[in-house]
Every structure is written in C-alpha cells, then in structure tokens.
Amino acid sequence: MEITPSPSPPHSGRFKLFDQLELQEFNDKYVIKSVESPNRGFSISRLHGDIQPLNSDNDGGGCDESSVSPSKTSVIYGVVGTIRLVVGTYILVIISRKEAGEFLGFPVFRIAAMKFLPCNEALKFSTAQEKRDEAYFMHLLRVVESTPGLYYSYETDITLNLQRRCKLAEGWMSKPIWKSADPRFVWNKSLLDELIEFKLDGFIIPLLQGNILMFLIFHLKIKESSASVTLVSRRCTRRLGTRMWRRGANLEGDTANFIETEQLLELEGYRSSLLQIRGSIPLLWEQIVDLSYRPCLRIISHEQTSKVVERHFHDLYQRYGDTMAVDLTNKHGDEGQLSTAYAAEMQKLPHVRYVPFDFHHVCGNSNFDNLQILYNQISDDFQKQGYILIDAEGNILEEQKGIIRSNCIDCLDRTNVTQSFLGQKSLTMQLQRIGVLSSIEFITMFSEEYGKFRALWAEQGDEVSLEYAGTHALKGDLVRYGRQTIGGIIKDGMSALWRYYLNNFQDGVRQDALDLISGHYSVNRNGPSPFQLNGFESLSYLPVASAASALIIGGLTITSVTVQQAGRQAQQYLSTVIWAGVTAGVMAVVKANGRQFCSRPRLCGLMMIFPFLIIIIDVSKHMASDNKLS
C-alpha cells in the first residue's frame, strides 16, 4: 500500500501540528481526524490495532455511505502513540491539556489527562494465561496515564535548547517536529514507530518530561526594563526510572535521573541561555529497598566500570564541551565511600575537572549562602564556560563553551539548591552584559524579583522530584528563602515518610510501567509470562507487609501487657514467653526477607545486564538520613 504524508496546515512556512482532533468511536474501529482539516487523519482497528490513513477519496477511514454513525464523538488534543501488548494494541491520546506558558514565543502545553484506547477485541480468543498477562500490562498502562510533568508544543520542538537550535541548518522549522527532536528527551519515542511508519507527521507529538516554568521581572534598575525568565528541564529517557530502582549508570554510560536544565532570559530582543545538567553518579551501583528506612548501598564491581565512566563523560563532551563534575555527596561514612570510588575513576579522566564539595558539612541544613565557598572554587571556569547570548538581529554574541554536571545521591535536593545558586550568578552576569545592571549591581539586590526567581527554582525542584521520587523536593525552603522554616521542616518530614511508602510498596509497579512505555522492555507474544512468581516473591505486596507489621505491633503490645501480669500467675508468664517468641520470630522473618515484602519490578534488571557478570560488594549498611538534602 502506498502511503502519502499527512501535511500540516500552512503557518508562515513553519510546520505546525494539528492542535484539535475529533475522535469517532465505531464498533470496529476508532477514527481520529483533524477538526481543521477533516480529510486528514487515520483509523485504527479495534480487533488487531491496524492503522489505515485517511485520504481525500475516503475520508471516513474505510466507511462507506451506508456505514453507521459513530457511537461516540469527542474532542482530543493529540495522539501520544501506540503500544502492542500480548494480544491487543492500545493508542494513547491526550484528553485534557493546560497552557503552561511559552518557549521562545511558542505556546507550550502541559498534559492534564491521558487515556489509552483499547484495540483488543481479539482478547476473547486468547488463552487464560494471555488474558492474565494482558490484564497486568493493562494495569501498567493505567499507571502510565497518570505520568506527571509531560509538556509539548504544536509549533516548535521543545526538546532542543537555544544553543543547539542556533546550530541547525536553515529551514529546519519547516520540517516535521519529530525529525529534529533530541531522542534523549522524547518521552514517547518508543510509541511513535507506527505513526512514523504511516507518515502521519501532523499527528506526531514529541513529549518532553520535565518542566517549563516562566515568570516576569519588572522594573529592573531605574529604567523600565521587563524581562522573562523561563526554566526548562528535560529528562533523559535512556535510564528512565524511579528513585530506588534506577541508580547509577548502565554499561553504556547512561545515568539515572539525568536532566538538562536550561535557564532562558529574554529581554528587549536579546535572548540568553545557561545550560546545567544533573545525573546519578556514573558508576554501577544500587540501593535495593528492604523495608528498612535506610537500605544498603552497594557498588557493583565490574571490569567495565572505567569504560562506563569514560563513555558517560565522552558523550557529555561531544554534546556540551568541557565538563566540570561537581560532587555534592558526603565525604565520610556511607556516601563517602561511593564518592571516593567516583573520585578514583575521575582521576583517570584528566580532561574533566572533578570538584568534591561536602554540601552537608559546609552548608548544613540552613547555611545556603555558604555555597559561595563552592562558587569561589569554580568561578573562573564557570565564567569561562559562559552562556549563549543572541541580539535582536539574531547575531550570536556569546556561546556556552562547557557545562557543569552536578550530583548528590538522588540528584534532587542538594543538586537543585546548588543549580539555583549557579543560575542566580549567571543571571546577574547576563543582565550586566546586556546593560540592564551595572557592574556593581546584582539580581540579589532586587528582593521582589529575586524572590520570584528563587520560587521558580523551588517549583522546578518539586516537579523534578515528583517525577523521580514521587514527592516534593526536600529543603525547598533553602531555595525559596535561603533558610529553613518550621512549616518546611514538617513538610519535609511528611515527604520523607511518603517517599518511604512509595519506595517500598509502589515503585516496583511504577518501574515496570516506565520500562514498558519507554521501550526498555518489549512484549514477547511468543515467550513465557514474565509475571509467574515463585517462592517468597509472590508475597511482595503491601497487604502481606501490613499484616506482618500488625502482627509485630500486636505481639509487642500483648507481650508488654502480659509482662506486667507475669508475676501473678504462671499461666500469664507462659503467655508472655509465647507472645514474645512469636513477635521475635515474625520480626526475624521480616528482617531476613525484607526485600521480598516490597513491591519489586519484574520486567527489567537493575543494570540491564546479565546477573552472572557482576559481583556485589557491600559498601555500606545505611544511607544518610532523609532529614538531610539528598
């Protein structure tokens, strides 16, 4: 069958996606077409999920004049992609959106709600095991529907930073958006294959997971100068995952929680941008949940460790130039041993500057301004790296020549505080370069504007943390106010408890959902079921852990009561011994098998390498307390 491309509506020579679609539901298929151009669209069979593009000769997706009317018609705002499971095919569509602001003058939207449309009528002909597997996969799809922090634009590619956009060949914006997108940051990359195959370019939306936040600064200096500052964070999908189930790097050098953050300034025709990146320590390491509050941290000894670190920083050099690695972890105790291993590997890379900075020791929980000590160490190189600056005529006046890579353990809280501090320093330099501030003026001197700037970074930290850890960032007060507050301490305590619950009882399933949707796990229709559990692993769910906890608490309570009465009669003494023994036995079983009581991913391995290639070395028994930045 010959496939003709689906052109976009003309828009001043710039490619634009269809921004409003009509979804028609028939008994045997779905039909999706543009509201603006009704002859552009496609149908998808509800039996096998086969796609059929519409054309001007048959704009009903195979419907003739005698076809029945659709059972339901609704408006949707985009097609995220398709995925094939054991039996059926499912198409993910955007059913609700919110305008999030602008990126370089183009409207940007945030997904408020998504929905999978099932094309699985063939499920009625499948085996019992296939139905069970399909049901679990469908449960994972429902988890995917609530994915936070997904952004897109109908008019431009938001996966590309300002400096990279400037280096693309002229005319790139007239081509389909997906063709220019950075594949690292396209959240739905694995879902787009069939839409690309059928050349449905006007419907292919590259989604970015991260955040896009914007605010205005008014009346800087004496003259009335207004500027917009936008924060764009782009999460890499190569090692996508949750806080405890995706740590460190894989053999290719891809790290967990890798995020490119762009701080964009627009002022009187000038555009300026600073890039920073964060990512987990690029060694092979893990931290498996086991019901303890501070799970053990383990480094994986492997002959490829040095190559992993080298691959990671070589990739960064090719993309960003000279890299400075700022390590914010503790330099003693458990984190210190991981930091020492990292430092040892970095000594083998003379072209990368490694800067250890013990954030907790220097800044504690409230001395945000002590980050000036770190800045004094790196300021020369930071200023040499610079930022990109473009004037109103489009001339490039400055270019960013390198980048700072920051990390702590989670690359969340300490990292966000540090990046916001560096962002503030760069913003001052940019405003001075443009001429809005003099050489003796700083953004920190304007309390209202600086307060908005800090709030912007705090919100960014919350969004990034929600995507990786499931909670708001800890110590957000340090970013917002430069100090901790009583309310912030209480909020951090609640977030720490919620992280514990999610890590132990929810994130295994969420990790499976992310592995499935990102393409790291491919459904094998002819292979064995991945969900057949054996032994203790079948008990790895919250109800069993809750029952064990209730038994322990009940046992301790009864034991304490009977101890008080034990001296009165021998029968009470015997009861005390029995209940104490039962409680101790249950506690011993839970302690020895804590991992088995937790929600664990079942689709992909932690490092995505064969287990017999690795030797686990116990480096520490406990992680640093969550009441510190992590």
Residue, then its C-alpha position, 0 to 999 in steps of 0.5 A: m500500500e502506498i502511503t502519502p504524508s499527512p501535511s500540516p496546515p500552512h503557518s508562515g512556512r513553519f510546520k505546525l501540528f494539528d492542535q484539535l482532533e475529533l475522535q469517532e468511536f465505531n464498533d470496529k474501529y476508532v477514527i481520529k481526524s483533524v477538526e481543521s482539516p477533516n480529510r486528514g487523519f487515520s483509523i485504527s482497528r479495534l480487533h488487531g490495532d491496524i492503522q489505515p490513513l485517511n485520504s481525500d477519496n475516503d475520508g471516513g477511514g474505510c466507511d462507506e455511505s451506508s456505514v453507521s454513525p459513530s457511537k461516540t464523538s469527542v474532542i482530543y488534543g493529540v495522539v501520544g502513540t501506540i503500544r502492542l501488548v500480548v494480544g491487543t494494541y492500545i493508542l494513547v491520546i491526550i484528553s485534557r491539556k493546560e497552557a503552561g506558558e511559552f518557549l521562545g514565543f511558542p505556546v507550550f502545553r502541559i498534559a492534564a489527562m491521558k487515556f489509552l484506547p483499547c484495540n483488543e477485541a481479539l482478547k476473547f480468543s486468547t488463552a487464560q494465561e494471555k488474558r492474565d498477562e494482558a490484564y497486568f500490562m493493562h494495569l501498567l498502562r493505567v499507571v502510565e496515564s497518570t505520568p506527571g510533568l509531560y509538556y509539548s508544543y504544536e509549533t516548535d520542538i521543545t526538546l532542543n535548547l537555544q544553543r543547539r537550535c542556533k546550530l541547525a541548518e536553515g529551514w529546519m522549522s519547516k520540517p516535521i517536529w519529530k525529525s529534529a527532536d533530541p531522542r534523549f528527551v522524547w518521552n514517547k519515542s518508543l510509541l511513535d514507530e507506527l505513526i512514523e511508519f504511516k507518515l502521519d507527521g501532523f499527528i506526531i507529538p514529541l513529549l518532553q518530561g520535565n518542566i517549563l516554568m516562566f515568570l516576569i521581572f519588572h522594573l529592573k534598575i531605574k529604567e523600565s526594563s521587563a524581562s522573562v525568565t523561563l526554566v526548562s528541564r528535560r529528562c533523559t529517557r535512556r535510564l528512565g526510572t524511579r528513585m530506588w530502582r534506577r541508580g547509577a549508570n548502565l554499561e553504556g554510560d547512561t545515568a539515572n535521573f539525568i536532566e538538562t536544565e536550561q535557564l532562558l532570559e529574554l529581554e528587549g530582543y536579546r535572548s540568553s541561555l545557561l545550560q546545567i545538567r544533573g545525573s546519578i553518579p556514573l558508576l554501577w551501583e544500587q540501593i535495593v529497598d528492604l523495608s528498612y528506612r535506610p537500605c544498603l548501598r552497594i557498588i557493583s564491581h565490574e571490569q567495565t566500570s572505567k569504560v562506563v565512566e569514560r563513555h558517560f563523560h565522552d558523550l557529555y563532551q561531544r554534546y556540551g564541551d568541557t565538563m566540570a563534575v561537581d560532587l555534592t555527596n558526603k565525604h565520610g561514612d556511607e556516601g563517602q565511600l561511593s564518592t571516593a570510588y567516583a573520585a578514583e575513576m575521575q582521576k583517570l579522566p584528566h580532561v574533566r575537572y572533578v570538584p568534591f564539595d561536602f554540601h552537608h558539612v559546609c552548608g548544613n541544613s540552613n547555611f545556603d549562602n555558604l555555597q559561595i565557598l563552592y562558587n569561589q572554587i569554580s568561578d573562573d571556569f564557570q565564567k569561562q564556560g559562559y552562556i549563549l547570548i543572541d541580539a535582536e538581529g539574531n547575531i550570536l554574541e556569546e556561546q556556552k563553551g562547557i557545562i557543569r554536571s552536578n550530583c548528590i545521591d538522588c540528584l534532587d535536593r542538594t543538586n537543585v539548591t546548588q543549580s539555583f545558586l549557579g543560575q542566580k550568578s549567571l543571571t546577574m552576569q547576563l543582565q550586566r552584559i546586556g546593560v540592564l545592571s551595572s557592574i556593581e549591581f546584582i539580581t540579589m539586590f532586587s528582593e521582589e524579583y529575586g524572590k520570584f526567581r528563587a520560587l521558580w527554582a523551588e517549583q522546578g525542584d518539586e516537579v523534578s522530584l515528583e517525577y523521580a521520587g514521587t514527592h516534593a523536593l526536600k529543603g525547598d525552603l533553602v531555595r525559596y528563602g535561603r533558610q529553613t522554616i518550621g512549616g518546611i521542616i514538617k513538610d519535609g518530614m511528611s515527604a520523607l515518610w511518603r517517599y518511604y511508602l512509595n519506595n517500598f510498596q509502589d515503585g516496583v509497579r511504577q518501574d515496570a510501567l516506565d520500562l514498558i512505555s519507554g521501550h526498555y522492555s518489549v512484549n514477547r507474544n511468543g515467550p513465557s509470562p514474565f509475571q509467574l512468581n515463585g517462592f517468597e516473591s509472590l508475597s511482595y505486596l503491601p497487604v502481606a507487609s501490613a499484616a506482618s507489621a500488625l502482627i509485630i505491633g500486636g505481639l509487642t503490645i500483648t507481650s508488654v501487657t502480659v509482662q506486667q501480669a507475669g508475676r501473678q500467675a504462671q499461666q500469664y508468664l507462659s503467655t508472655v514467653i509465647w507472645a514474645g517468641v512469636t513477635a521475635g520470630v515474625m520480626a526475624v522473618v521480616k528482617a531476613n526477607g525484607r526485600q521480598f515484602c516490597s513491591r519489586p519490578r519484574l520486567c527489567g534488571l537493575m543494570m540491564i545486564f546479565p546477573f552472572l557478570i557482576i559481583i556485589i560488594d557491600v559498601s555500606k549498611h545505611m544511607a544518610s538520613d532523609n532529614k538531610l538534602s539528598 
